[in-house]
Amino acid sequence: MAEVIGERDGILREELLSFRHFVVETHSLIQKEKNRKFYFCRLPYQNVSHIKEYAGYIRDRFESFVVIGIGGSSLGARMLFESLTETNHNLKKKPKIFFLENVDPEKFKSVLEQIDIKNTCFNVVTKSGSTVETIANFSVILSMLKKELGDNYRENLVFTTDPEKGFLRKLGNQEKIKMFDVPPLVGGRFSVLSPVGLLPAAVAGIDIEELLAGAKKMDLVCSIEEHVEHNPAYLIALSHYIANMRRGKTISVMMPYSEKLSSFVDWYRQLWAESLGKDGLGQTPVKAIGTVDQHSQIQLYREGIRDKIITFLHIEKSDVDYKIPEELPEDISYLSGHSLHEILSKELLGTKAALIKSKVPNITISIDRISSYNIGMLIYLYELATGFSGYLYKINPFDQPAVEEGKNFTYALMGREGYQEKLEEFKELYKEKYKIEVQ
Amino acid sequence: MAEVIGERDGILREELLSFRHFVVETHSLIQKEKNRKFYFCRLPYQNVSHIKEYAGYIRDRFESFVVIGIGGSSLGARMLFESLTETNHNLKKKPKIFFLENVDPEKFKSVLEQIDIKNTCFNVVTKSGSTVETIANFSVILSMLKKELGDNYRENLVFTTDPEKGFLRKLGNQEKIKMFDVPPLVGGRFSVLSPVGLLPAAVAGIDIEELLAGAKKMDLVCSIEEHVEHNPAYLIALSHYIANMRRGKTISVMMPYSEKLSSFVDWYRQLWAESLGKDGLGQTPVKAIGTVDQHSQIQLYREGIRDKIITFLHIEKSDVDYKIPEELPEDISYLSGHSLHEILSKELLGTKAALIKSKVPNITISIDRISSYNIGMLIYLYELATGFSGYLYKINPFDQPAVEEGKNFTYALMGREGYQEKLEEFKELYKEKYKIEVQ
């Protein structure tokens, strides 16, 4: 706030309050949209018994489980897996969980090497049913499965896709493959609390009811509280908006002091960038990890361009910890008796103080520990903050019009029928200048 | 260039050429500084036989090898390991390689669970000899080693530190522990081609002579060519500088179309941010991975704020590849017969065309394949581009003055002697506003 870091970089309380009427009005619009554009707000209330049941079957029957999906079809599930399962899950527990996202053959190989395809369940996830990377990876896997298992290949597949439309749904109907629905009103990046995220989470042994309970709790808090100073989602949205549009903070850094939350930031990056990056507006989300990036990015954050607002994620308690020995040489005796988690927490405080001194605006979100309930709260918090930000920027946070163009050029380059004109356009546009070759 | 995307966002050839005299002058300054500030330019010419020899001993003697270091003491080594060893190295080869960077206890546990401490060599890397995270992790490991091995614990340690100064050197001398030197004239983020990066690389089985041969080649090219249009390092530096200072491109995105180069970007992020982020200047480096981030960030890159210049890294050939089957349903028949690597490459082209259409300036660096020689070239290329950029921005690219403050607050919070005043300052500065609690 301005009272801490000054008015040039900090936000004034009066500014927040000046949006009072806007917030109240938007709050009521959101409540009305919960069965339409804001349908993701309904997800915490769904019945998940069929998901749990099928996940139980997969857990009993298979040694490995591979999500084939990309973007909104995998980031949420991966975030849940990496934050909520035990360290080294795949070394200790069955089924092992993998994500096949990219069409990078090295990545493909690395997954193949770790699974026995006959004992692996593949969850193909694409809302449209036709995402290039997902279908490409799936096609290769499918031919391998058929070769290994003949007609029984079906049992090793689960599709998560639109309930009616698209290639994958059609194929699933034809071949009688087990399918889960992506709710039509929920876009990929808002779908983690649908079967897209919940099925892989349940297979990984995560308590998905607790996850939804946390989301419900946050929904309750944010539905009741229409005052920006008491509604955490609106406060996050509005402070980022003011920081961006009135203080030039065009970059939103999210910096958890926890390696396990690394992919929470990947999930947030898509949510924030794809929802708000349009009409020449929106912040660029940037991932940093504490303390690692203190040794890489803090120089820039303190003394570079003053274009950042930083959100720290702090875990108050760690389920596991290690104590530094009591007897240490004098040079390092200040470490004696502290624990690793204590040092991590104090480094966060030290870094915050240094940023405050440099007048860098920052927000801290503390959770007592990494639990399904708390992650559920965080998911809902950021989804709602993103949806609310759409009203602030006066843009539609639920579309992604600029993503199509690159796909169309790719189709053209692959010789897909009907894309001849696009190929001509490509040749017009694409020019290489300054080609320097070094042998 | 402006002729492709227009003058508002693109660079004019005349602009590049207007720096001609500056470039020639700086080129000659750099040649003179190669034994001083630009000492990293000498590293490709060092004799590495003692590193190879000791690495050979470690490879024979130990099952695992853990680098304990953070920032410049680990990012380079991790980049070499992740880009240049075989996929799933740790599942197939000995010694397994790990990096203990953060003081996150979960991370610490995850490494401990995968090693047998008696059969593990720990490489403690810190130039100053006193980096908090490194010393904290090392202290815990040291007491475990002593417990397991008694006086023989020494054999499981190698220090890489300043040849004369610091706590670690002192301890190493006292306890007669094997040590390698960080050249005093080379800062952490420029040290990957010193024993900091080379020892772990050699232990991982990487051909470090090839790595240096690539760096030498790039040194040769860039030493001979003082014309900006033919010197790849100067062209990268100058085009980023013009994009930043004259076109408002405050963000430099690096986007490899290869998962293996993910940590090359982590290494670049530190180099670019910590070297140039000072005096209110410098770009914010951002990591993106193709194709994954097409489904997360491309919406923003095309239609968000016009503040980005993008560097693509393209791998022309893949050592491994998978072919999509010939017979596919009609809806997806355009994929038939293509390979995963082909799709990856075409997606890169499609994305580039879409960005060109949106007038986003971009650079592509193509390497024929991921090899030690090529990575050596890239390392030297970016180190020199960064050093050269220091002259453009008129800042010292080799210091990091803003990093100390956070450390000092952390020391104060941990009760280190002599930091009482800092603790008072902390209490003055640190104020929490708008604390919202949700149970």
Contacts between the chains, C-beta under 8 A, distances in Angstrom:
chain1	res1	chain2	res2	distance
A	1	B	433	4.5
A	1	B	434	7.3
A	3	B	431	7.6
A	3	B	433	7.1
A	4	B	429	7.9
A	4	B	431	5.0
A	4	B	433	6.7
A	70	B	291	7.2
A	70	B	292	6.3
A	70	B	295	5.1
A	71	B	292	7.4
A	71	B	294	7.9
A	71	B	295	2.7
A	71	B	296	5.7
A	72	B	295	7.1
A	75	B	296	7.1
A	87	B	106	5.5
A	87	B	109	5.4
A	87	B	110	4.3
A	87	B	113	6.9
A	88	B	110	5.3
A	88	B	113	5.3
A	88	B	114	6.8
A	91	B	113	7.1
A	91	B	114	7.1
A	101	B	292	5.5
A	102	B	259	5.9
A	102	B	289	7.3
A	102	B	290	7.9
A	102	B	291	5.9
A	102	B	292	5.3
A	102	B	344	7.5
A	103	B	291	6.3
A	103	B	340	4.6
A	103	B	341	7.8
A	103	B	343	4.8
A	103	B	344	4.9
A	103	B	347	7.3
A	104	B	257	7.6
A	104	B	258	6.1
A	104	B	259	4.8
A	104	B	260	7.9
A	104	B	340	7.2
A	104	B	341	7.9
A	104	B	344	6.0
A	105	B	318	5.1
A	105	B	320	5.1
A	105	B	321	4.7
A	105	B	322	5.5
A	105	B	339	7.4
A	105	B	340	4.5
A	105	B	341	5.1
A	105	B	344	7.7
A	106	B	87	5.5
A	106	B	258	7.2
A	106	B	259	6.2
A	106	B	260	5.6
A	106	B	318	6.8
A	106	B	319	7.9
A	106	B	320	6.2
A	107	B	259	4.7
A	108	B	322	5.7
A	108	B	340	6.0
A	109	B	87	5.4
A	109	B	320	5.1
A	109	B	322	7.9
A	110	B	87	4.3
A	110	B	88	5.4
A	113	B	87	6.9
A	113	B	88	5.3
A	113	B	91	7.1
A	114	B	88	6.8
A	114	B	91	7.1
A	130	B	331	6.9
A	130	B	332	7.1
A	131	B	295	7.8
A	132	B	335	7.6
A	132	B	343	6.7
A	132	B	347	7.2
A	133	B	291	5.8
A	133	B	343	7.5
A	133	B	347	7.9
A	135	B	332	5.3
A	135	B	335	6.6
A	136	B	324	5.9
A	136	B	335	5.7
A	136	B	338	7.7
A	136	B	340	6.3
A	136	B	343	5.5
A	137	B	340	7.5
A	139	B	324	5.0
A	139	B	325	5.9
A	139	B	328	6.3
A	139	B	332	7.1
A	139	B	335	6.3
A	140	B	322	5.0
A	140	B	323	7.6
A	140	B	324	6.2
A	140	B	325	7.4
A	140	B	340	7.1
A	142	B	325	7.8
A	143	B	325	4.5
A	167	B	329	7.2
A	167	B	331	4.4
A	167	B	332	6.2
A	170	B	331	7.5
A	171	B	329	6.8
A	188	B	295	7.9
A	217	B	438	6.9
A	217	B	439	8.0
A	218	B	438	6.9
A	221	B	438	5.4
A	229	B	434	6.4
A	230	B	436	6.2
A	231	B	436	7.9
A	232	B	436	4.9
A	232	B	438	6.6
A	235	B	434	6.4
A	235	B	436	6.8
A	250	B	250	7.4
A	250	B	305	5.5
A	250	B	307	6.2
A	251	B	251	7.3
A	251	B	284	5.9
A	257	B	104	7.6
A	258	B	104	6.1
A	258	B	106	7.2
A	259	B	102	5.9
A	259	B	104	4.8
A	259	B	106	6.2
A	259	B	107	4.7
A	260	B	104	7.9
A	260	B	106	5.6
A	266	B	296	7.6
A	269	B	296	5.9
A	269	B	297	6.9
A	270	B	295	7.3
A	270	B	296	3.8
A	270	B	297	7.5
A	273	B	296	6.3
A	273	B	297	5.1
A	273	B	299	6.5
A	273	B	300	3.9
A	273	B	304	7.3
A	274	B	296	6.3
A	274	B	297	7.6
A	274	B	299	4.5
A	274	B	300	6.8
A	276	B	300	7.8
A	276	B	304	7.8
A	277	B	297	7.9
A	277	B	299	5.2
A	277	B	300	2.8
A	277	B	301	7.6
A	277	B	303	6.1
A	277	B	304	3.4
A	277	B	305	8.0
A	278	B	299	6.8
A	278	B	303	4.6
A	278	B	304	6.8
A	279	B	303	6.8
A	280	B	303	7.1
A	280	B	304	7.0
A	280	B	305	6.3
A	280	B	306	6.8
A	281	B	304	6.8
A	281	B	305	7.0
A	282	B	300	5.9
A	282	B	304	4.4
A	282	B	305	6.8
A	283	B	305	8.0
A	284	B	251	6.0
A	284	B	284	7.9
A	284	B	286	6.7
A	284	B	300	6.4
A	284	B	304	6.8
A	284	B	305	7.2
A	284	B	307	7.3
A	284	B	308	7.6
A	286	B	284	6.7
A	286	B	286	5.9
A	287	B	287	7.3
A	289	B	102	7.3
A	290	B	102	7.9
A	291	B	70	7.3
A	291	B	102	5.9
A	291	B	103	6.3
A	291	B	133	5.8
A	292	B	70	6.3
A	292	B	71	7.5
A	292	B	101	5.5
A	292	B	102	5.3
A	294	B	71	7.9
A	294	B	403	7.2
A	294	B	406	6.2
A	295	B	70	5.1
A	295	B	71	2.7
A	295	B	72	7.1
A	295	B	131	7.8
A	295	B	188	7.9
A	295	B	270	7.3
A	295	B	403	7.4
A	296	B	71	5.7
A	296	B	75	7.1
A	296	B	266	7.6
A	296	B	269	5.9
A	296	B	270	3.8
A	296	B	273	6.3
A	296	B	274	6.3
A	297	B	269	6.9
A	297	B	270	7.5
A	297	B	273	5.1
A	297	B	274	7.6
A	297	B	277	8.0
A	298	B	402	6.7
A	298	B	403	5.8
A	298	B	406	6.1
A	299	B	273	6.5
A	299	B	274	4.5
A	299	B	277	5.3
A	299	B	278	6.8
A	299	B	400	4.6
A	299	B	401	7.7
A	299	B	402	4.8
A	299	B	403	5.3
A	300	B	273	3.9
A	300	B	274	6.7
A	300	B	276	7.8
A	300	B	277	2.8
A	300	B	282	5.9
A	300	B	284	6.4
A	301	B	277	7.6
A	302	B	402	3.9
A	302	B	405	7.2
A	303	B	277	6.1
A	303	B	278	4.6
A	303	B	279	6.7
A	303	B	280	7.1
A	303	B	401	7.4
A	303	B	402	4.4
A	304	B	273	7.3
A	304	B	276	7.8
A	304	B	277	3.4
A	304	B	278	6.9
A	304	B	280	7.0
A	304	B	281	6.8
A	304	B	282	4.4
A	304	B	284	6.8
A	305	B	250	5.5
A	305	B	277	8.0
A	305	B	280	6.3
A	305	B	281	7.0
A	305	B	282	6.7
A	305	B	283	7.9
A	305	B	284	7.2
A	306	B	280	6.8
A	307	B	250	6.2
A	307	B	284	7.3
A	308	B	284	7.6
A	318	B	105	5.1
A	318	B	106	6.8
A	319	B	106	7.9
A	320	B	105	5.1
A	320	B	106	6.2
A	320	B	109	5.1
A	321	B	105	4.7
A	322	B	105	5.5
A	322	B	108	5.7
A	322	B	109	7.9
A	322	B	140	5.0
A	323	B	140	7.6
A	324	B	136	5.8
A	324	B	139	5.0
A	324	B	140	6.2
A	325	B	139	5.9
A	325	B	140	7.4
A	325	B	142	7.8
A	325	B	143	4.5
A	328	B	139	6.3
A	329	B	167	7.2
A	329	B	171	6.9
A	331	B	130	6.9
A	331	B	167	4.4
A	331	B	170	7.5
A	332	B	130	7.1
A	332	B	135	5.3
A	332	B	139	7.1
A	332	B	167	6.2
A	334	B	411	6.6
A	334	B	414	5.5
A	334	B	415	6.5
A	334	B	416	3.6
A	334	B	417	7.0
A	335	B	132	7.6
A	335	B	135	6.7
A	335	B	136	5.7
A	335	B	139	6.3
A	335	B	414	7.2
A	338	B	136	7.7
A	338	B	414	6.2
A	339	B	105	7.4
A	340	B	103	4.6
A	340	B	104	7.1
A	340	B	105	4.5
A	340	B	108	6.0
A	340	B	136	6.3
A	340	B	137	7.5
A	340	B	140	7.2
A	341	B	103	7.8
A	341	B	104	7.9
A	341	B	105	5.1
A	343	B	103	4.8
A	343	B	132	6.7
A	343	B	133	7.5
A	343	B	136	5.5
A	343	B	410	7.8
A	343	B	414	7.2
A	344	B	102	7.5
A	344	B	103	5.0
A	344	B	104	6.0
A	344	B	105	7.7
A	346	B	410	5.3
A	346	B	413	4.4
A	346	B	414	5.6
A	347	B	103	7.3
A	347	B	132	7.2
A	347	B	133	7.9
A	347	B	406	7.4
A	347	B	410	5.1
A	349	B	409	7.0
A	349	B	410	7.4
A	349	B	413	5.7
A	349	B	426	7.7
A	349	B	430	7.3
A	350	B	406	4.7
A	350	B	407	6.8
A	350	B	408	7.5
A	350	B	409	3.6
A	350	B	410	3.3
A	350	B	411	7.8
A	350	B	412	7.6
A	350	B	413	6.0
A	350	B	426	7.9
A	351	B	406	4.4
A	351	B	409	7.7
A	351	B	410	7.7
A	352	B	430	7.0
A	353	B	405	7.9
A	353	B	406	7.2
A	353	B	409	4.4
A	353	B	425	7.9
A	353	B	426	5.1
A	353	B	429	5.2
A	353	B	430	5.4
A	354	B	402	7.7
A	354	B	405	4.0
A	354	B	406	3.7
A	354	B	409	6.0
A	355	B	406	7.8
A	356	B	429	5.1
A	356	B	430	6.7
A	357	B	405	6.3
A	357	B	429	5.9
A	358	B	402	7.2
A	358	B	405	7.9
A	377	B	438	6.6
A	400	B	299	4.6
A	401	B	299	7.7
A	401	B	303	7.4
A	402	B	298	6.7
A	402	B	299	4.7
A	402	B	302	3.9
A	402	B	303	4.4
A	402	B	354	7.7
A	402	B	358	7.2
A	403	B	294	7.2
A	403	B	295	7.4
A	403	B	298	5.8
A	403	B	299	5.4
A	405	B	302	7.2
A	405	B	353	7.8
A	405	B	354	4.0
A	405	B	357	6.3
A	405	B	358	7.9
A	406	B	294	6.2
A	406	B	298	6.1
A	406	B	347	7.4
A	406	B	350	4.7
A	406	B	351	4.4
A	406	B	353	7.2
A	406	B	354	3.7
A	406	B	355	7.8
A	407	B	350	6.8
A	408	B	350	7.5
A	409	B	349	7.0
A	409	B	350	3.6
A	409	B	351	7.7
A	409	B	353	4.4
A	409	B	354	5.9
A	410	B	343	7.8
A	410	B	346	5.3
A	410	B	347	5.1
A	410	B	349	7.4
A	410	B	350	3.3
A	410	B	351	7.7
A	411	B	334	6.6
A	411	B	350	7.8
A	412	B	350	7.6
A	413	B	346	4.4
A	413	B	349	5.7
A	413	B	350	6.0
A	414	B	334	5.5
A	414	B	335	7.2
A	414	B	338	6.2
A	414	B	343	7.2
A	414	B	346	5.7
A	415	B	334	6.5
A	416	B	334	3.6
A	417	B	334	6.9
A	425	B	353	7.9
A	426	B	349	7.7
A	426	B	350	7.9
A	426	B	353	5.1
A	429	B	4	7.9
A	429	B	353	5.2
A	429	B	356	5.1
A	429	B	357	5.9
A	430	B	349	7.3
A	430	B	352	7.0
A	430	B	353	5.4
A	430	B	356	6.6
A	431	B	3	7.7
A	431	B	4	5.0
A	432	B	364	8.0
A	433	B	1	4.5
A	433	B	3	7.2
A	433	B	4	6.7
A	434	B	1	7.4
A	434	B	229	6.4
A	434	B	235	6.4
A	436	B	230	6.2
A	436	B	231	7.9
A	436	B	232	4.9
A	436	B	235	6.8
A	438	B	217	6.9
A	438	B	218	6.9
A	438	B	221	5.4
A	438	B	232	6.6
A	438	B	377	6.6
A	439	B	217	7.9
